[in-house]
Amino acid sequence: MKIYIYTLLFCLITISNSTFSQNFNAKITYFANTKTDLDFFKNRKIPEDRKQQIIKMLKENSNKKYTLYIVDHESIYKENEQLESSNSSNKGRYKMFSSMTGNPSGENYYKDLLNKIYSYNIDLYGKPFLINDKLKTYDWNITGETKKIGRYTVIKATAIKKLPIRKKARAKNIKPANSAKKREMRITAWFCPEIPISTGPSQYWGLPGLILEVNNGFSTILCSEILLNPNERIKVKIPSKGKKVTELEYKTIAIKKHKDIMEMRKRNNKARPRNHF
């Protein structure tokens, strides 16, 4: 069985780079579910009230519906609707939190597989940014394990994404507790060789088949509907609104902005007159 799978994959890698890169259109619907019981809080000095705010924010944004539009080698991943009510303030904080944990949650996530670039919009405290950068590659390990998603047979692949060491730990040359878990993102993807287009939801791509399910320990994204070459005309446009920055530049700006706001809040709290009665 494994020999058959690997032979099939070898053939489909060539197909996905030729036949399916021309005149191919698809509309794929996904549901994304985010965990709220994260290990994110372990070994972090976060006040209990702030921790509860983050958990509430994650719960309000935990279930979302997206559509991936594919035209040839380009694709764009858009949020369809909010399945649970969420205020705009929490929605903005969630996107920033997701981006900082290596799980981009910006609007209109665009990928160009031919030129190996990606782009998406994100809002930081009311200011729009446009992330433009080179596609990050994944060192996928195709396991050969299979299962069914709907009527499609999918194959399991895994990868480990390295995350940057925190600035404070790097400056002091300190190895953080559980650093192996905290500085690596373990990704499991299930791709469909019957649809040999090398893309998937959000930032995921690089397998010889459409990714129908992916889990990175932070969220699970699962395909619910596939329309290949639908009657409606599909358009994929690269995002254009916002200040253009790279992913690293944006994260640097976001960290500084968040730090400035936290310091301002501390100053305001100290400046408030105390009620002695």
C-alpha positions as CSV (number, residue, x, y, z in Angstrom):
1,M,0.0,0.0,0.0
2,K,2.8,2.4,0.9
3,I,4.7,1.7,-2.3
4,Y,1.5,2.5,-4.3
5,I,1.0,5.7,-2.4
6,Y,4.6,6.9,-2.9
7,T,4.5,6.0,-6.6
8,L,1.3,7.9,-7.0
9,L,2.7,10.9,-5.2
10,F,5.8,10.9,-7.4
11,C,3.6,11.1,-10.5
12,L,1.3,13.7,-9.0
13,I,4.1,16.1,-8.1
14,T,4.8,16.5,-11.9
15,I,1.1,16.9,-12.6
16,S,0.6,19.5,-9.9
17,N,3.4,21.6,-11.4
18,S,2.0,21.5,-15.0
19,T,-1.6,20.5,-15.7
20,F,-3.1,21.9,-12.5
21,S,-1.2,25.1,-12.7
22,Q,-3.1,26.2,-15.8
23,N,-6.9,26.8,-16.1
24,F,-7.6,25.4,-12.7
25,N,-10.3,27.0,-10.5
26,A,-11.6,25.9,-7.2
27,K,-13.7,27.1,-4.3
28,I,-13.0,25.3,-1.0
29,T,-14.8,25.9,2.3
30,Y,-13.1,25.4,5.6
31,F,-14.1,25.6,9.3
32,A,-11.4,26.7,11.8
33,N,-11.5,26.0,15.5
34,T,-9.1,27.5,18.0
35,K,-8.2,26.0,21.3
36,T,-8.9,28.0,24.4
37,D,-7.0,25.8,26.9
38,L,-3.6,26.7,25.6
39,D,-0.2,25.9,27.1
40,F,0.5,29.5,26.2
41,F,0.1,30.5,29.9
42,K,2.6,28.1,31.4
43,N,5.7,29.7,32.7
44,R,4.4,33.2,31.9
45,K,3.8,35.9,34.4
46,I,0.4,37.0,33.3
47,P,-2.0,38.6,35.8
48,E,-5.1,36.5,36.3
49,D,-7.5,39.2,35.0
50,R,-5.4,39.6,31.9
51,K,-5.4,35.8,31.4
52,Q,-9.2,35.7,31.6
53,Q,-9.4,38.4,29.0
54,I,-7.3,36.4,26.6
55,I,-9.3,33.2,27.2
56,K,-12.6,35.2,26.6
57,M,-11.1,36.7,23.4
58,L,-10.1,33.2,22.2
59,K,-13.6,31.8,22.9
60,E,-15.3,34.6,21.0
61,N,-13.1,33.9,18.0
62,S,-12.8,30.2,18.3
63,N,-15.1,29.1,15.4
64,K,-14.8,30.6,12.0
65,K,-15.7,29.8,8.4
66,Y,-13.4,30.5,5.5
67,T,-13.3,30.1,1.8
68,L,-10.2,29.4,-0.2
69,Y,-10.4,30.6,-3.8
70,I,-7.9,29.1,-6.3
71,V,-7.1,30.3,-9.8
72,D,-4.1,28.5,-11.4
73,H,-1.1,29.2,-9.1
74,E,-2.8,31.9,-7.1
75,S,-5.1,31.6,-4.2
76,I,-6.8,33.8,-1.5
77,Y,-8.2,32.7,1.8
78,K,-11.1,34.8,3.1
79,E,-13.2,34.7,6.3
80,N,-16.8,34.2,5.5
81,E,-18.7,34.8,8.7
82,Q,-18.2,34.8,12.4
83,L,-19.9,31.8,13.9
84,E,-19.9,33.2,17.4
85,S,-20.5,36.9,18.2
86,S,-17.4,39.0,18.8
87,N,-16.9,42.7,19.3
88,S,-14.5,44.4,16.9
89,S,-12.0,45.2,19.7
90,N,-11.6,41.6,20.7
91,K,-11.4,40.6,17.0
92,G,-8.5,42.9,16.4
93,R,-6.7,41.7,19.6
94,Y,-7.2,38.1,18.5
95,K,-5.6,38.7,15.1
96,M,-2.6,40.3,16.7
97,F,-2.4,37.4,19.3
98,S,-2.6,34.8,16.5
99,S,0.1,36.5,14.4
100,M,2.4,36.7,17.4
101,T,2.0,33.0,18.1
102,G,3.0,32.1,14.5
103,N,-0.6,31.5,13.3
104,P,-1.5,34.4,11.0
105,S,-5.1,35.4,11.2
106,G,-5.2,38.4,8.9
107,E,-7.8,39.2,6.3
108,N,-7.5,38.0,2.7
109,Y,-4.5,35.6,2.9
110,Y,-3.0,35.6,-0.6
111,K,-0.5,33.1,-2.0
112,D,1.3,33.0,-5.3
113,L,3.0,29.6,-5.7
114,L,4.8,30.6,-8.9
115,N,6.6,33.6,-7.4
116,K,6.7,32.1,-3.9
117,I,5.2,35.1,-2.2
118,Y,2.3,35.8,0.2
119,S,0.4,38.8,1.3
120,Y,-2.4,39.6,3.8
121,N,-4.1,42.5,5.6
122,I,-4.0,43.0,9.4
123,D,-5.2,45.8,11.6
124,L,-3.1,46.9,14.6
125,Y,-5.0,49.1,17.0
126,G,-6.9,50.8,14.2
127,K,-4.0,51.1,11.8
128,P,-4.0,48.9,8.6
129,F,-0.9,47.0,7.6
130,L,-0.2,44.9,4.5
131,I,2.2,42.0,5.1
132,N,4.2,41.2,2.0
133,D,6.9,38.5,2.2
134,K,8.4,35.3,0.7
135,L,6.5,32.1,1.3
136,K,7.9,30.1,4.2
137,T,8.7,26.5,3.2
138,Y,7.8,23.4,5.2
139,D,10.0,20.3,5.5
140,W,7.0,17.9,5.1
141,N,7.4,14.3,6.1
142,I,4.8,12.2,4.2
143,T,3.9,9.4,6.6
144,G,1.8,7.3,4.2
145,E,-1.1,7.1,6.8
146,T,-4.5,7.6,5.2
147,K,-8.1,8.4,6.2
148,K,-11.2,9.7,4.6
149,I,-12.5,13.3,4.6
150,G,-15.9,13.2,3.0
151,R,-15.4,11.1,-0.2
152,Y,-11.8,11.9,-0.5
153,T,-8.8,9.8,0.6
154,V,-6.2,12.0,2.3
155,I,-2.6,11.3,3.3
156,K,-1.0,12.5,6.5
157,A,2.1,14.7,6.5
158,T,3.9,16.4,9.4
159,A,6.3,19.3,9.7
160,I,8.0,21.3,12.5
161,K,8.0,25.1,12.2
162,K,10.8,26.8,14.1
163,L,9.6,29.9,16.1
164,P,12.0,32.8,17.0
165,I,13.5,32.8,20.5
166,R,12.1,35.5,22.7
167,K,14.3,38.6,22.7
168,K,14.7,38.6,26.5
169,A,15.9,35.0,26.6
170,R,18.2,35.6,23.6
171,A,19.8,38.7,25.1
172,K,20.6,36.8,28.4
173,N,21.5,33.6,26.6
174,I,18.8,31.8,28.7
175,K,17.2,28.6,27.6
176,P,13.5,28.9,28.5
177,A,11.7,26.2,30.3
178,N,10.1,23.7,27.9
179,S,11.8,25.6,25.1
180,A,11.5,22.7,22.7
181,K,7.7,22.9,23.0
182,K,7.4,26.6,23.1
183,R,9.8,27.5,20.3
184,E,8.5,24.8,17.8
185,M,5.2,24.5,16.1
186,R,4.3,20.9,15.3
187,I,2.0,20.7,12.3
188,T,-0.1,17.8,11.0
189,A,-1.7,18.1,7.6
190,W,-3.9,15.8,5.6
191,F,-3.7,16.4,1.8
192,C,-5.6,15.0,-1.1
193,P,-3.6,13.6,-4.1
194,E,-6.8,13.4,-6.1
195,I,-6.7,17.2,-6.3
196,P,-3.0,17.8,-7.0
197,I,-2.7,21.5,-6.4
198,S,0.0,22.4,-4.0
199,T,-1.8,24.7,-1.7
200,G,-4.1,24.8,1.3
201,P,-5.8,27.1,3.9
202,S,-4.0,30.1,5.4
203,Q,-0.2,29.9,5.1
204,Y,-0.1,26.2,4.4
205,W,1.2,24.8,1.1
206,G,3.9,22.6,-0.4
207,L,2.3,19.1,-0.6
208,P,1.5,17.2,-3.8
209,G,-2.2,17.7,-3.2
210,L,-4.8,20.1,-1.7
211,I,-4.6,20.3,2.1
212,L,-8.0,19.4,3.5
213,E,-7.1,19.4,7.2
214,V,-4.3,21.0,9.2
215,N,-3.6,21.2,12.9
216,N,-0.8,23.2,14.5
217,G,-1.5,22.7,18.2
218,F,-3.2,26.2,18.2
219,S,-6.0,25.6,15.8
220,T,-7.6,23.0,13.5
221,I,-8.8,23.8,10.0
222,L,-11.0,21.3,8.3
223,C,-12.5,21.3,4.8
224,S,-16.3,21.0,4.6
225,E,-17.0,21.6,0.9
226,I,-15.1,21.4,-2.4
227,L,-16.2,22.9,-5.7
228,L,-13.8,22.2,-8.6
229,N,-14.1,24.5,-11.6
230,P,-17.4,26.0,-10.5
231,N,-19.7,27.8,-12.9
232,E,-19.2,31.1,-11.1
233,R,-16.2,33.1,-12.2
234,I,-13.5,33.1,-9.5
235,K,-11.3,36.1,-9.1
236,V,-8.1,36.3,-7.0
237,K,-6.6,39.7,-6.3
238,I,-3.6,40.5,-4.3
239,P,-4.4,42.6,-1.2
240,S,-3.3,46.3,-1.6
241,K,-4.6,48.3,1.4
242,G,-2.4,49.2,4.4
243,K,1.2,50.1,5.1
244,K,3.5,47.6,3.4
245,V,5.8,45.7,5.7
246,T,7.5,42.3,6.0
247,E,6.3,39.8,8.6
248,L,9.3,40.5,10.8
249,E,8.8,44.3,10.5
250,Y,5.1,43.9,11.5
251,K,5.9,41.8,14.6
252,T,8.5,44.3,15.7
253,I,6.0,47.1,15.4
254,A,3.2,45.1,17.1
255,I,5.4,44.2,20.1
256,K,6.5,47.8,20.5
257,K,3.0,49.2,20.2
258,H,1.6,46.7,22.7
259,K,4.4,47.5,25.1
260,D,3.8,51.2,24.8
261,I,0.1,50.7,25.5
262,M,0.7,48.6,28.5
263,E,3.1,51.2,29.9
264,M,0.6,53.9,29.3
265,R,-2.0,52.0,31.2
266,K,0.3,51.5,34.1
267,R,1.1,55.3,34.2
268,N,-2.6,56.1,34.1
269,N,-3.4,53.7,36.9
270,K,-0.7,55.2,39.1
271,A,-2.0,58.7,38.3
272,R,-5.5,58.0,39.4
273,P,-6.4,59.4,42.8
274,R,-7.1,56.8,45.4
275,N,-10.3,56.7,47.4
276,H,-9.3,56.5,51.1
277,F,-12.9,56.4,52.3
